[in-house]
């Protein structure tokens, strides 16, 4: 398994080892011990699936309080996956990165709590799985509109299909201090990078 720290602290791109033969392939999508060695939480409490067609954009979502970390991957199709740091006081506040996740590349993305997450579908359809560290709590649901000029996310679609709920999300500048998580300096700075560099 390869695991690579990204430009956003705590966000990890994971490439599980895949075994191919004439029948197809096999891989582990979750192994508590291995993923805990990478610095991910050992406990995941909820699994989600979303199916979408080409052009659909879902995002940008997060929970606060009761922050929800997510391990995201595509079970079918291809998505343009985006993560943005929402933690007030973070050196990376408001910064975003994008990742290509597909069944073919087998990549997974770990998104810690405190980050907004969203994706758009590039293939005919996509089936996306999320393992979550916290239960979904509708009273804690927060979001930033997908085309927020302050974030400036460069989506590959000019006119995506967006739900009415997502189209009504606030801009980052319109969210108050109570709507956003606060950055906490990690006690063991560099731990994830060391773990990822030596992943089995």
N, C-alpha and C positions, 0 to 999 in steps of 0.2 A: 504494500500500500504506500503510495506517495502522498504526502501532505505538504502544502506550500503556504506559508503565511502570505497574506496579500498586503496591499498598501494601506488597508484599514485595520487598525489594531484589534486582534481577536477574531477577525474574519479569516477562515481557513478554507482553501480549495483542496479537496480530497479526491484522489484517484484510486479507488479500491482495485486490488489485484483481480483480474478477470481471466478465467480459464476457458479457452476456446477449443473446440474440436469439431468434427464433422456434424455433430448433433446440434450445435449451437454454442451457448456459453453458460458459465456459472460464476456468480460473485456473491460475496457477503455485502449486504447493504447496511448492516449494523452489527457490531460486535462490541459489547459493553467494555470489555477489558482493553481492546485495541484502541477504541475511540477515547476512552478515559486516559490512556497513555498520551494521547495528543493534547490533552487539556480540556476536552469536552466534558460537559456534565455527565455523570454516570446514569442519571435518571431522566428518562424521557417519558412523559405522562400522557401524550396524546398523539395519534397518527391521523393525518389528513390526506385526502386526495382531491385534486381538482382536474377536471377535464375541460379543455377549451379548444376552440377552432382558430384557424389562422387569423391573425390580426387582433385577437383579443389582448387587452392589456389589463392586468390586475395589479393594483398598487396605488400609492406606496403606503404600506400598513405597518403598524407596530402597536404594542400594548404598553400602557403606563397608567398607574403603577402595575404591579404584577407582570413585569417584563417577561417576554416569551422568546427564548432562543429557539432557532429552527435549524434542522439539517434538511436541506432541500436537494432534490434530484428529480430528473425526468425518467419516468418509466416507459414513455413512448414519446416520440417526436423531439422537437428542438425548441428551446426557449432562450431569449435574451434576458438574463437574470440580473437584477440591479439591487445594490445595497447602499444605503446612505446613513452616515453617522448622525444621530439625533441627540447626542448627549451634550448638554450644555456644559461648557468648560473643557470639552475634549479638544486636543490639538487638531483633530480631524473633523471637527463639527461642520456639518453641511457638505462634506466631501462624499463623493459616490464613486463606485467602481462597478463595472459590468462583467459578466461571465457567460460563456457559452456552455449551456448544459443540455445534454441530449442522451438518448439511449445509446447511441453509437459511441460517444466518448466516455460514458459511464461516470462522469464527474459528479461530485457532491459538493455543496457549499454549506459550511456552518456559519450561520448568522447569529451572533450573540444578541441578548436582549439589549435594548438601547439603540438598535439600528432599524430603520425603515426598510422594508423589502417589497419588491414588486417584480413582475416579469411580463414580457409580451411573447406571443407565440409566432414562430417563424415557419413552422411546418404546417401541413394540412390540418393536423390536430396535435394536441400534446396532453399527456397525462402526467401530472406533477405530484410528487409525494413530499410530505413534510413530517418530520418527527419533531415534536415540540417539548420544551422543558417545562412549560406551564400550561394549564388548561386555558382554553379560550374563555375570556370573560368579556362579554359585550359591553359592560359598563367601563371597561378599561381600554376599549378600542379607540385608537387615534390614527390619523393618517395625514399625509401631505399630498396635494394634488400632483398627478404624474408630470405635468408640464410646468411646475413651479419655476419661474425664471431665476430664483435665487439658487436653486439646486442646479439648474441647467443641464439636466440629464439628456444626453444625445441618443434618443430612442431611434431605432432603425425604421420606424413606421411614422409617416407623417399624419395619418388620420386613423388611429387605432380604435377598436371597438371597446368602449369603456362603459361600465354600469352607471346608472344614475347616481348611485351612492358614491362611487369613486369620483365621478365628475363633480360632485359637490364638496369634496374634501377641501380643507383650508390650505392656504399658502403657509409656508414656514413662518413668514413674518407676522402672520395673524394668530399664531399659536402663543399662548401665554406660558409663563414659567411653570405653572402647575401642569401643563399639558406635556412637558418634555422631561425626559430622565436627566439626571445629573451625572456627569463623569466622575468616576472614582479612580484615583491613581492605583494601578495594580500593585499589590504588595510584592509580587514575584515577577517584576518586569523582565521580559526576555524568555520566560519559561516556555511559552508556546513555540517560539522560534526554535529553541533548542530541541524541544520534543519533536517538532515537525521535521527537523533536519535528520533525526535519527529514527524516524518511523519505520516499523517493520514491514 
